Amino acid sequence: MADPSFDVVSKVDRQEVDNALNQSAKEISQRFDFRGTNATISWAGDSAVNLQADTEERLKAALEVFKEKLVRRGISMKAIEAGEPQPSGRVYKLSAEIVQGIASDKAKEIAKRVRDEGPKGVQAQIQGDQLRVSGKKKDDLQAVMALLKAADFGIAVQFTNYR
């Protein structure tokens, strides 16, 4: 039988982000402090969100509404990278990227942490945009999970495929 293993991934449920975006758009359209500011929020491609408003202050407030909805839906703030407000004619625009997958430099950093601080006999292999961690004992794998949860890599990590 194969050694126990699990995968370390960084994925965001697109449906939850879509629901948060729709809730944010509805709240922005109905709230009194957004009246007359032409504040909007919409998808821009597969993993980017565009925000637009007449003033920089209202744009930042709209971003906060969106972040609040994401948190309520269980999505980590590490999964969103928002740019700076950019003036574009008479309006301000902002683009926020939904981060999916683990970049190779972050994957190497996580693998190094598992090698250095994890229990003996536990290996981490980089497989595309995720990591496979395997070892002889399930207790060792659970110790690695606790180690990775406590560490801050700047990305949202989840554990899947635990067997």
C-alpha positions as CSV (number, residue, x, y, z in Angstrom):
1,M,0.0,0.0,0.0
2,A,1.2,3.5,-0.8
3,D,2.3,5.9,1.9
4,P,-0.3,8.3,3.4
5,S,-0.3,11.7,1.6
6,F,-2.2,15.0,1.1
7,D,-2.1,17.9,-1.3
8,V,-1.4,21.5,-0.4
9,V,-3.4,23.7,-2.8
10,S,-4.4,27.4,-3.1
11,K,-7.8,27.4,-4.7
12,V,-10.8,29.7,-4.4
13,D,-14.4,28.6,-5.1
14,R,-15.4,30.7,-8.1
15,Q,-19.1,30.4,-7.3
16,E,-18.5,31.8,-3.8
17,V,-16.6,34.8,-5.3
18,D,-19.4,35.3,-7.9
19,N,-22.0,35.3,-5.1
20,A,-19.9,37.8,-3.1
21,L,-19.5,40.0,-6.2
22,N,-23.3,39.9,-6.8
23,Q,-24.1,40.8,-3.2
24,S,-21.6,43.6,-3.3
25,A,-23.1,45.0,-6.6
26,K,-26.5,44.9,-5.0
27,E,-25.4,46.6,-1.8
28,I,-23.5,49.3,-3.7
29,S,-26.5,50.0,-5.9
30,Q,-28.8,50.4,-2.8
31,R,-26.6,52.1,-0.1
32,F,-27.3,55.8,0.4
33,D,-23.6,56.7,0.6
34,F,-23.0,55.3,-2.9
35,R,-25.8,57.3,-4.5
36,G,-24.7,59.5,-7.3
37,T,-21.1,58.2,-7.3
38,N,-21.5,55.8,-10.3
39,A,-19.9,53.0,-8.3
40,T,-19.8,49.7,-10.0
41,I,-18.2,46.2,-9.6
42,S,-18.0,43.6,-12.3
43,W,-16.0,40.6,-13.6
44,A,-13.2,41.4,-15.9
45,G,-12.2,38.1,-17.4
46,D,-12.0,34.8,-15.6
47,S,-10.2,35.8,-12.4
48,A,-10.2,39.6,-12.2
49,V,-12.7,42.0,-10.8
50,N,-13.0,45.6,-11.9
51,L,-14.3,48.4,-9.6
52,Q,-15.1,51.9,-10.7
53,A,-16.4,55.1,-9.0
54,D,-16.4,58.9,-9.4
55,T,-14.1,59.4,-6.3
56,E,-11.2,57.5,-4.9
57,E,-12.8,57.4,-1.5
58,R,-16.0,55.7,-2.8
59,L,-13.8,53.3,-4.8
60,K,-12.0,52.2,-1.7
61,A,-15.3,51.9,0.1
62,A,-16.7,49.7,-2.7
63,L,-13.6,47.5,-2.4
64,E,-14.1,47.2,1.4
65,V,-17.7,46.1,0.7
66,F,-16.5,43.4,-1.6
67,K,-13.8,42.2,0.8
68,E,-16.4,42.0,3.6
69,K,-18.6,39.8,1.4
70,L,-15.7,37.6,0.6
71,V,-14.9,37.1,4.3
72,R,-18.5,36.3,5.1
73,R,-18.3,33.6,2.4
74,G,-15.2,32.0,3.9
75,I,-12.7,33.3,1.3
76,S,-9.3,34.3,2.7
77,M,-8.1,37.9,2.1
78,K,-4.8,36.4,0.9
79,A,-6.6,35.1,-2.2
80,I,-7.3,38.6,-3.5
81,E,-4.7,41.1,-4.7
82,A,-6.1,44.6,-5.2
83,G,-4.2,47.2,-7.2
84,E,-4.1,50.9,-6.5
85,P,-6.9,53.3,-7.6
86,Q,-6.1,54.7,-11.0
87,P,-7.7,58.0,-12.3
88,S,-9.1,57.4,-15.8
89,G,-10.7,60.5,-17.1
90,R,-13.4,61.6,-14.6
91,V,-13.6,58.2,-12.8
92,Y,-11.3,56.1,-10.7
93,K,-10.7,52.5,-11.6
94,L,-9.3,49.6,-9.7
95,S,-8.6,46.0,-10.6
96,A,-8.5,43.1,-8.1
97,E,-7.1,39.7,-9.0
98,I,-8.3,36.4,-7.6
99,V,-5.2,34.4,-6.9
100,Q,-5.4,30.7,-7.8
101,G,-2.6,28.1,-7.5
102,I,0.7,28.1,-5.8
103,A,3.5,30.0,-7.6
104,S,6.8,28.0,-8.0
105,D,8.7,30.3,-5.6
106,K,6.1,29.8,-2.9
107,A,5.9,26.1,-3.6
108,K,9.7,25.9,-3.1
109,E,9.4,27.9,0.1
110,I,6.7,25.6,1.5
111,A,8.7,22.5,0.5
112,K,11.8,23.9,2.2
113,R,9.8,24.6,5.4
114,V,8.4,21.0,5.4
115,R,12.0,19.6,4.9
116,D,13.6,21.8,7.6
117,E,10.9,21.9,10.3
118,G,8.7,18.9,9.6
119,P,9.1,15.4,11.1
120,K,11.7,13.1,9.6
121,G,10.6,10.9,6.8
122,V,8.1,13.4,5.3
123,Q,8.6,14.5,1.7
124,A,7.1,17.3,-0.3
125,Q,7.0,17.2,-4.1
126,I,6.0,20.1,-6.3
127,Q,3.4,19.1,-8.9
128,G,2.4,22.0,-11.1
129,D,0.5,24.5,-9.0
130,Q,0.2,22.3,-5.9
131,L,2.4,20.2,-3.5
132,R,2.1,16.6,-2.6
133,V,3.2,15.8,1.0
134,S,3.8,12.2,1.9
135,G,5.2,10.3,4.8
136,K,5.1,6.9,6.6
137,K,2.7,8.0,9.4
138,K,-0.5,9.9,9.4
139,D,0.5,11.6,12.6
140,D,3.5,13.1,10.9
141,L,1.3,14.4,8.1
142,Q,-1.0,16.0,10.7
143,A,2.0,17.7,12.3
144,V,3.0,19.1,8.9
145,M,-0.6,20.4,8.4
146,A,-0.4,22.2,11.7
147,L,3.1,23.6,10.8
148,L,1.8,24.9,7.5
149,K,-1.4,26.4,9.0
150,A,0.8,28.3,11.6
151,A,3.2,29.6,8.9
152,D,2.4,32.7,6.8
153,F,3.3,32.2,3.1
154,G,1.3,35.2,1.9
155,I,-1.2,32.8,0.1
156,A,-4.3,31.0,1.2
157,V,-3.5,27.3,1.6
158,Q,-5.9,24.4,1.8
159,F,-5.3,20.7,2.3
160,T,-7.0,18.2,-0.1
161,N,-6.8,14.5,-1.0
162,Y,-5.8,13.3,2.5
163,R,-5.4,9.6,2.3
